[in-house]
Amino acid sequence: MTELVHLSIEKGVATITLDSPHNRNALSRQLTEELSAHLATATGDDTTRFVVLTHTGTVFCSGADLSESSNGDASTGTRAALGLFHQIIDAPQPVIAVLRGPVRAGGTGLVAAADVALVADHVDFAFAEVAIGVAPAIISIPLLAKIDARAAARYFLSAARFDADEAVRIGLITEAVPESDVDTRLAEMLAGFRRTAPRAVAATKRLLNRALRADLDAYGPEMVTLSTQLFTGEEARAGMHAFLRKTAPPWAK
């Protein structure tokens, strides 16, 4: 089986790379299992100072693997996503998402869970769930901890795309730079983080994520149930059928 997520650790930087371009780095069962395993390895390594989450291909992450979700696997995928959010916020090291391609739906949850998000300025985003008959249930927990409430209502309810500048404005990402400058800016960020004491950083992360951690614990199971109900509902079946066949769903005609 071809590995869909890769891990390398060098000079204290653990780089985790999503490498499933055939389905736009969708959160398939295999990808989420490998991502979880690599997060555990990276964050449990005493030599790791920072975790960089990045990708190959033209898309960072397209969200749930709808080919699996349409076959009744919704609860497994949603629980896996919840587990990934826990791992990222509980990591004692800063987790930096580095994006050079678009982000959709569940992929935005990974971005929101990260401590820092550095993005190429051509990247766009969308909370696309309502367009296919579901809701941004599980990802709403990290997203609502980071983004402006009015922006959440606007983009959750419309599934409209927005650009990197807007993502900075609403609090989804940290910084957008020209793609040619991403590596340089990442190196600058890492150099700044190297001046910080690891135990103090871990304690500070716990302070920053205290409310989010409580919300994941309090609302996570409810959101898993809601997501599963919606993914197995009539609208979702019609929406995913239309999406996979690249046609308009019934309500958009």
N, C-alpha and C positions, 0 to 999 in steps of 0.2 A: 504494500500500500504506500503510495506516495505521500510524504509528509506535507501537510498544508500550513504548518506554522514552524518557524525556525527560531532557535535561540543561540546567541553567541554572547560570551562574557569576556570583555577585554578592558583592562585598566579600570575596573570598577563599574563599567557601563554594561548592563545587560540589555541587549537589543533583541526584541521579539518582533518577528516579521510575519505578517499574514501573507500567505503565498497560495492563494486559490483563485487566480484570475479568471478561470473558466466560468465561475459563477459570481464574479465581482466580489470576492472575499465574503460571500454570504455566511451567516452564522449557522453552518451545518453542524450536525452532531459531531462529526470528526473534527472540524475546525475548533469548535468550542472545547472539546475534550483536550485537544493538543494545546490550545491556548491556556487552559486552566493548568495543565501539567507544567508548562513552561513558566507560567507565572509563579507557581509554587517553587520550582527549582530556583528561579532567579531571585525571588524575594527571600528565600531561605538560605541563600549563599552569603556567608559573612563578608565576602569580598565585594559584594554588589553595593554600590553607592547610589546608583540611579537606574531606573528602568525606562527604556525608550520603546514605545509601541509604534510600529510603522508597517509598511506594506509594500508589496510588489504590484505591478499592474496599474491600470489607470483609475481604479476606484479603491478608496480605503476600505469601505465596508458598505454593502447594500442592505444590511439588515437580515432578518430571518430568511432562512432557505425555504422559499415557498413551495418548492417541490417536496420537501419533507413535511411542512406544515399542512399541505393539502391532503396528505396521506394519514392525518390523524396524529401527528407527532408534536402537536403544539405545546403540550404541557412540559414535555422533556426539554424542548428548546427554551421555553420561558424560564424554567427552573435553572437551566444552565446559565442563562444570561444573568439571573439574579446572583448566582454563585460567582460569576466573573466580576460583577460590581463589588461584591464583598471583598474579593481578593485584591482588587485595585485599591480600594479605599483603605483596606487594612494593611497594605504593604508598608513596611517601615521606611521604605525609600520613596523619594519623589518619583511619580510615574508621569512621563512626558509623552503625549501622543503627537506624532509627527505625520502630517497628512499632506499628500501631494495629489490627491484625487477626491472626487465627490464622496459625500457621506449621506446615507439614507437611513431612516427608521432606526432599527436597533443599533446600528453603528454609531448613532449620535449618543446613545447611552454610554458606550465605551469612552467617547470623547468627554462627556460630562463627568464621568467617574474619575478620569485622569486629573492629576493636580495641575498640569500645564498642557495646553494644546497649541502647538506651533503649526501653522498652516500656510501652504502656498496660496498666494492671493487670488488665484483663479478658481479655487475650490468653491463648490456650492453645496448647500445642505437642504434637506427636507425631512419633515416628520410625516412620512407618506402613508401612515396607517389608515387614516379615514378614507383615503382614496380607494383602498381595496377592501373596505368593510370591516375593519377592526379598529382598535384604539391603541394609542401609545401608552399602554398600561404599565408594564414593568419599567420601561425607560423613563416614565414620568417621575419616578422617585429621584434619581440623580439629576434629571434635567430641571425639575422645579426647585432643586437646591441651588442651581447655578444661574438660571436665566430669568430675565424680567418677566413678571406675571402677565403683563399686557401682551408682550411678544409671544409668550407661551400660548395664550388664547388665540392670537391671530394665526400662528403657524401650525399649532396642533389641529385647529378646526378647519383650516383651509388646505392643508397639505402643500402649501405653496413653497416654491424654492426661494432661497435667499442666499446672498453672496457672503464672502468672507468678511467684508467690512461690516455687514449687518450682524454676522455671528460674533464679531468682537463687541459691537455696540450692545448686544443683548446679554452678553456674558457667557456664551457657549464656548468660545475659544479665547486664548490669551493674546495671540498676536498673529497677524498675517503679513507675509513678506513675499517679494518676488521669488518664484521657484528657484532661481539661480542663487538666491541668498539663504535658502533654508539650511543647508549644511553649516554655513558660517555662523548663522544665528544660533543654531543648536549648540555648536561648539562654545559660543560665548555664554549661553545659558548654563551649560555644564561646568564651565570654568567658574562661574559665579557660585553654583551649588557646591563646588569642591571646597569652598571656604567655610562651609557649615559643618557643625559637629553632628555625626550620625545619630546619636541617642537624642540629642536635642531636636533634630529634624523629625525623628519618629514620634516624639512626644508632641511636637507642634502639629504634625499630621493628625494625631488623635484629637487634638483640640479643634482643628479645622473641620474635621469630618464627624464630630460628635453627633450633631443633629441629623446628618444624613445617615449615619450608622443606625441611629434609633428609628428613623423612618423606614429604612430597609427591613429592619426587624419587625416593626409594627405593621407595615402595609404590604410587605413583600408577598406573603401567602395569599392575601386578598387579591393582589394584582395578578398573581399566577392563575388564580381561579377565574378572574374576569377575562384575562387573555385567552385562556383555554376555551371558555364559553363562547367568546366572540369568534375565535378561529374556527370553531366547529359549527358556527351558525350559518344561516342561509345567505346573508349578505357576504360573508367572507368567502363562502364557496363560489358565489358568483363573481366576486371581485378577484379572487386568485385565479379562477378559470380565465377571466378576461385578461389579467396581467400576463399569465403564462402564454396566452395566445396572441398577445399584443393587440387586443381589441378593447373597445370601451365597455365598461360595466353597465348594467341596465339603467342605473340612476343617472348616468352621464350622457345618455343618448337623447 
